[in-house]
Amino acid sequence: MLPEFDNTEIAFRYRNDAELRRARFLFSSMGSPFLTKIGMALTQFAIDWRLPVKGIIKSTIFNQFCGGETMQEAADTANVLGKYGVGVILDYGVEGKESEEEFDKAVPEFIKAIKYAASQKTIPFISLKVTGFARFALLEKIHAEGELSTAEREEWKRVQKRVDDICTEASLYNIMVLVDAEETWIQEPVNILTDAMMEKFNRKRVVIFNTFQMYCHGTLSYLRDALAKAEKKGYLLGAKLVRGAYMEKERARALEMDYPSPIQPDKASTDRDYNAAVLFCLENLSKLAVFIGTHNERSCMEAVKYMNAHHLQAGDKRVWFSQLFGMSDNISFNLANAGYNVAKYLPYGPVKDVLPYLMRRAQENTSVKGQTGRELSLINKEMTRRRLA
Ligand SMILES: Cc1cc2nc3c(=O)[nH]c(=O)nc-3n(C[C@H](O)[C@H](O)[C@H](O)COP(=O)(O)OP(=O)(O)OC[C@H]3O[C@@H](n4cnc5c(N)ncnc54)[C@H](O)[C@@H]3O)c2cc1C
């Protein structure tokens, strides 16, 4: 059965009227680049100066895009989504930490999340960022093939151990791990580490997924190479496909440092490679599992149509669809309703620590033309259906 992405009754059935109103207010506000810019600057200022703004952040943008401040709160949100067949990726969304002590402290948080996920039917994944366990500058130096000092080599070993400890636990408890992709100038060590984890844990089933950012013009061939490498070394590839979140930053850095931008020349090229990557993965399901992370309805529909045409079961365990919590519920809930595997990225953590994530969401949603326009029109449609508008 083909899902209908404009069925708002299914899309928003987990949201009560008040939540729908809040979502409309938020998406309308974020639609204005001016308001978003001011809001982001004021929020950062208020947090830096320890002004009492946590309550207002929490009841607005935080509740829209995050599962809660603690794992227990996130678990409650996961239970609500689970009622409608939508799973969750627990994402301990703390970012921007730089000390060894903080990196060490994060490991038991992730292990706690894995154990909790294993006790639930609707939490098949956790996600992690390598920058949650390593200094950015260290990753940058490894990426640039700089000579590491003895202390830095030890530091890198500790990073590897932290990630290995988490993956070991995940494998033991049968929970899959998505390793996020970040800026291209730290991606090499992230790939090295993730490949090593896939080689170790993806022997019989896919436990670890690396992320492929299709907004880079080299990624499609990198994906093909990654599969060839996995085959050669005898493991299954976990391929999480995204378009990429750091386009402006990537382009600005390339310009400033005078090197060719790694980003595709235009959106159409990114779309073409994204859809080609989805197709490539679906054609190679005997050797990999694919995680289609996108809010693009067309990319999701093309995947669904391919699966239908090739008699792949909607619930085939090697194919997952995913959207971020608070966005594109019309895709997630309608896909789940039609039997496809869906999991929402559900970040959680203290409000001040998830701010960089929230800022990215606000920025991403500033165009009324694009995603925000779509979210708003769907919310309005549902509010009319519920006779709220
Ligand atoms: C479940 C999930 C997990 C994610 N994990 C990651 C991650 O680990 N790392 C990461 O970087 N991002 C991640 N993202 C964010 C993702 O990369 C995109 O930024 C976001 O989802 C928007 O892309 P889209 O496919 O949803 O939608 P669309 O609206 O179809 O595409 C927007 C995207 O297209 C690209 N684009 C836009 N304009 C241009 C242009 N002029 N030229 C070239 N390309 C352009 C950009 O990547 C932009 O974000 C994740 C997203 C989801 C849903």
The ligand as a Tripos MOL2 file, in Angstrom:
@<TRIPOS>MOLECULE
LIG
   53    58     1     0     0
SMALL
NO_CHARGES

@<TRIPOS>ATOM
      1 C1         16.9090   11.3610   10.6730 C.3       1 LIG1
      2 C2         17.8780   12.3920   10.2390 C.ar      1 LIG1
      3 C3         19.2030   12.3080   10.6220 C.ar      1 LIG1
      4 C4         20.1080   13.2980   10.2380 C.ar      1 LIG1
      5 N1         21.4440   13.1640   10.5540 N.ar      1 LIG1
      6 C5         22.3270   14.0380   10.0220 C.ar      1 LIG1
      7 C6         23.7300   13.8540   10.1810 C.ar      1 LIG1
      8 O1         24.1840   12.9070   10.8240 O.2       1 LIG1
      9 N2         24.5640   14.7520    9.6060 N.ar      1 LIG1
     10 C7         24.1050   15.8190    8.8690 C.ar      1 LIG1
     11 O2         24.9100   16.5970    8.3400 O.2       1 LIG1
     12 N3         22.7810   16.0240    8.7150 N.ar      1 LIG1
     13 C8         21.8930   15.1630    9.2640 C.ar      1 LIG1
     14 N4         20.5610   15.3680    9.0700 N.ar      1 LIG1
     15 C9         20.0700   16.6310    8.4420 C.3       1 LIG1
     16 C10        20.0210   16.4780    6.9430 C.3       1 LIG1
     17 O3         21.3380   16.3530    6.4750 O.3       1 LIG1
     18 C11        19.3690   17.6830    6.2410 C.3       1 LIG1
     19 O4         19.9890   18.8740    6.6070 O.3       1 LIG1
     20 C12        17.9130   17.8440    6.5000 C.3       1 LIG1
     21 O5         17.2730   16.6320    6.7370 O.3       1 LIG1
     22 C13        17.2660   18.5270    5.2880 C.3       1 LIG1
     23 O6         17.3670   17.7020    4.1340 O.3       1 LIG1
     24 P1         16.1320   16.8280    3.6220 P.3       1 LIG1
     25 O7         16.6230   15.6760    2.8300 O.co2     1 LIG1
     26 O8         15.3410   16.4610    4.8000 O.co2     1 LIG1
     27 O9         15.2180   17.8230    2.8140 O.3       1 LIG1
     28 P2         15.3160   18.7980    1.5720 P.3       1 LIG1
     29 O10        14.5380   19.9860    2.0180 O.co2     1 LIG1
     30 O11        14.8860   18.1100    0.3240 O.co2     1 LIG1
     31 O12        16.8090   19.2030    1.3870 O.3       1 LIG1
     32 C14        17.4270   20.2760    2.0240 C.3       1 LIG1
     33 C15        18.8960   19.9590    1.9610 C.3       1 LIG1
     34 O13        19.3480   19.9600    0.6110 O.3       1 LIG1
     35 C16        20.6800   20.4340    0.5500 C.3       1 LIG1
     36 N5         20.6900   21.6790   -0.2380 N.ar      1 LIG1
     37 C17        19.8440   22.7300   -0.1040 C.ar      1 LIG1
     38 N6         20.1640   23.7260   -0.9590 N.ar      1 LIG1
     39 C18        21.2480   23.2870   -1.6550 C.ar      1 LIG1
     40 C19        22.0540   23.8740   -2.6610 C.ar      1 LIG1
     41 N7         21.8110   25.1190   -3.1350 N.pl3     1 LIG1
     42 N8         23.0990   23.1650   -3.1240 N.ar      1 LIG1
     43 C20        23.3680   21.9140   -2.6770 C.ar      1 LIG1
     44 N9         22.6200   21.2960   -1.7230 N.ar      1 LIG1
     45 C21        21.5740   21.9780   -1.2010 C.ar      1 LIG1
     46 C22        21.1150   20.6870    1.9910 C.3       1 LIG1
     47 O14        21.7390   19.5290    2.4510 O.3       1 LIG1
     48 C23        19.8040   20.9300    2.7070 C.3       1 LIG1
     49 O15        19.8720   20.6420    4.0860 O.3       1 LIG1
     50 C24        19.6480   14.3890    9.4620 C.ar      1 LIG1
     51 C25        18.3100   14.4730    9.0910 C.ar      1 LIG1
     52 C26        17.4210   13.5020    9.4570 C.ar      1 LIG1
     53 C27        15.9980   13.6210    9.0150 C.3       1 LIG1
@<TRIPOS>BOND
     1     1     2 1
     2     2     3 ar
     3     2    52 ar
     4     3     4 ar
     5     4     5 ar
     6     4    50 ar
     7     5     6 ar
     8     6     7 ar
     9     6    13 1
    10     7     8 2
    11     7     9 ar
    12     9    10 ar
    13    10    11 2
    14    10    12 ar
    15    12    13 ar
    16    13    14 ar
    17    14    15 1
    18    14    50 ar
    19    15    16 1
    20    16    17 1
    21    16    18 1
    22    18    19 1
    23    18    20 1
    24    20    21 1
    25    20    22 1
    26    22    23 1
    27    23    24 1
    28    24    25 2
    29    24    26 1
    30    24    27 1
    31    27    28 1
    32    28    29 2
    33    28    30 1
    34    28    31 1
    35    31    32 1
    36    32    33 1
    37    33    34 1
    38    33    48 1
    39    34    35 1
    40    35    36 1
    41    35    46 1
    42    36    37 ar
    43    36    45 ar
    44    37    38 ar
    45    38    39 ar
    46    39    40 ar
    47    39    45 ar
    48    40    41 1
    49    40    42 ar
    50    42    43 ar
    51    43    44 ar
    52    44    45 ar
    53    46    47 1
    54    46    48 1
    55    48    49 1
    56    50    51 ar
    57    51    52 ar
    58    52    53 1
@<TRIPOS>SUBSTRUCTURE
     1 LIG1         1 GROUP 0 **** ****
